[in-house]
Amino acid sequence: MDSTDRPIAFVDSSAIVALVDADDAAHAAAVEAYHQLLNDGYRMFTTDHVIVETYDLLANGVGPIVASAWLRDHRLPIYCVDEVDLTAAGSMLAGRPVDSPVSFVNALSISVMERLGVADAFAVDPAFLGALN
């Protein structure tokens, strides 16, 4: 199978944090889902904004040493967002209620997925997953 024939999944910060933090409520499910994605041949990627968000979540949750180690050791390909992605995310948020749980990074991630034609996401955040539908 050619690498371009393999399915692609976007990786959200919620999944990364759940994988890294063994005390996270979704840790076991995230580990299982990650192994299933690998077994199914998925290529995975994330965005530069998710890298920033993940580092901050890890630093504040499990500590800066773990966050730094993850930042140093992760191997996810990173898509760098551009003005088109930022504008699309802003438009998405502008069309939602002001109390929507969807963050700007979530909207940006969804905009990137739509732009690239990626339908699958590895995430455990209910707000992100709900916004995909």
C-alpha positions as CSV (number, residue, x, y, z in Angstrom):
1,M,0.0,0.0,0.0
2,D,1.4,3.4,-1.0
3,S,1.5,6.0,1.8
4,T,-0.8,8.2,-0.2
5,D,-3.4,5.4,-0.2
6,R,-3.4,5.3,3.6
7,P,-6.2,7.0,5.6
8,I,-5.4,10.2,7.4
9,A,-6.5,11.3,10.9
10,F,-6.2,14.7,12.5
11,V,-4.8,14.5,16.1
12,D,-6.3,16.9,18.6
13,S,-4.6,18.0,21.8
14,S,-7.2,16.2,23.9
15,A,-6.0,12.8,22.5
16,I,-2.3,13.7,23.0
17,V,-2.9,14.7,26.6
18,A,-4.9,11.6,27.3
19,L,-2.1,9.5,25.8
20,V,0.7,11.2,27.8
21,D,-1.1,11.5,31.1
22,A,-1.7,8.0,32.6
23,D,-4.0,9.6,35.2
24,D,-6.3,11.1,32.5
25,A,-9.8,9.7,32.6
26,A,-9.6,8.9,28.9
27,H,-6.0,7.4,29.0
28,A,-7.0,3.8,28.4
29,A,-9.5,4.6,25.7
30,A,-6.9,6.9,24.0
31,V,-4.2,4.2,24.1
32,E,-6.6,1.7,22.6
33,A,-7.8,4.1,19.9
34,Y,-4.2,5.1,19.0
35,H,-3.2,1.4,18.6
36,Q,-6.3,0.9,16.4
37,L,-5.3,3.8,14.2
38,L,-1.8,2.4,13.8
39,N,-3.2,-1.1,13.0
40,D,-5.5,0.4,10.5
41,G,-2.6,2.1,8.7
42,Y,-3.6,5.7,9.5
43,R,-1.2,8.5,8.9
44,M,-1.7,11.2,11.6
45,F,-1.0,14.9,11.7
46,T,-1.7,18.0,13.8
47,T,-1.4,21.7,13.5
48,D,1.1,24.2,14.9
49,H,-1.7,25.6,17.1
50,V,-2.4,22.2,18.6
51,I,1.3,21.8,19.4
52,V,1.1,25.1,21.4
53,E,-2.1,24.1,23.1
54,T,-0.9,20.6,23.9
55,Y,2.4,21.9,25.4
56,D,0.4,24.3,27.6
57,L,-2.1,21.7,28.7
58,L,0.7,19.2,29.6
59,A,2.8,21.9,31.3
60,N,-0.2,22.9,33.5
61,G,-1.5,19.4,34.0
62,V,1.4,17.0,34.5
63,G,4.3,19.5,34.6
64,P,6.8,21.3,32.4
65,I,9.3,18.4,32.4
66,V,6.7,16.0,30.8
67,A,5.6,18.8,28.5
68,S,9.1,19.5,27.3
69,A,9.9,15.8,26.9
70,W,6.7,15.4,24.8
71,L,7.6,18.5,22.7
72,R,11.1,17.1,22.1
73,D,10.1,13.5,21.4
74,H,6.8,13.7,19.5
75,R,6.9,12.7,15.8
76,L,3.6,14.0,14.5
77,P,3.8,15.8,11.2
78,I,2.7,19.4,11.7
79,Y,0.6,21.5,9.3
80,C,1.2,25.2,9.7
81,V,-2.0,27.1,9.4
82,D,-2.2,30.2,7.2
83,E,-4.5,33.2,6.8
84,V,-7.1,31.2,4.9
85,D,-7.4,28.7,7.8
86,L,-7.5,31.5,10.4
87,T,-10.3,33.3,8.5
88,A,-12.3,30.2,8.1
89,A,-12.0,29.4,11.8
90,G,-13.1,33.0,12.7
91,S,-16.1,32.7,10.4
92,M,-17.0,29.3,12.0
93,L,-16.9,30.8,15.5
94,A,-18.8,33.9,14.4
95,G,-21.7,31.7,13.3
96,R,-21.9,29.9,16.7
97,P,-23.6,31.0,19.9
98,V,-21.3,33.1,22.2
99,D,-21.5,30.4,24.8
100,S,-20.4,27.6,22.4
101,P,-17.8,25.3,24.0
102,V,-15.9,25.2,20.7
103,S,-12.5,27.0,21.2
104,F,-10.6,28.9,18.6
105,V,-8.1,26.1,18.3
106,N,-11.0,23.6,17.8
107,A,-12.5,25.8,15.1
108,L,-9.1,26.1,13.4
109,S,-8.5,22.4,13.5
110,I,-11.9,21.7,12.0
111,S,-11.3,24.3,9.3
112,V,-7.9,22.7,8.5
113,M,-9.6,19.2,8.3
114,E,-12.3,20.6,5.9
115,R,-9.7,22.4,3.8
116,L,-7.6,19.2,3.5
117,G,-10.5,16.8,3.1
118,V,-9.7,14.9,6.3
119,A,-12.8,13.3,7.8
120,D,-11.2,11.3,10.7
121,A,-10.0,12.8,13.9
122,F,-8.3,11.3,17.0
123,A,-9.8,13.3,19.9
124,V,-11.5,12.8,23.3
125,D,-12.7,16.4,23.8
126,P,-16.6,16.3,23.6
127,A,-16.7,19.9,22.3
128,F,-14.4,19.2,19.5
129,L,-16.0,15.9,18.6
130,G,-19.5,17.5,18.7
131,A,-18.4,20.3,16.4
132,L,-17.3,17.8,13.8
133,N,-20.9,16.7,13.2
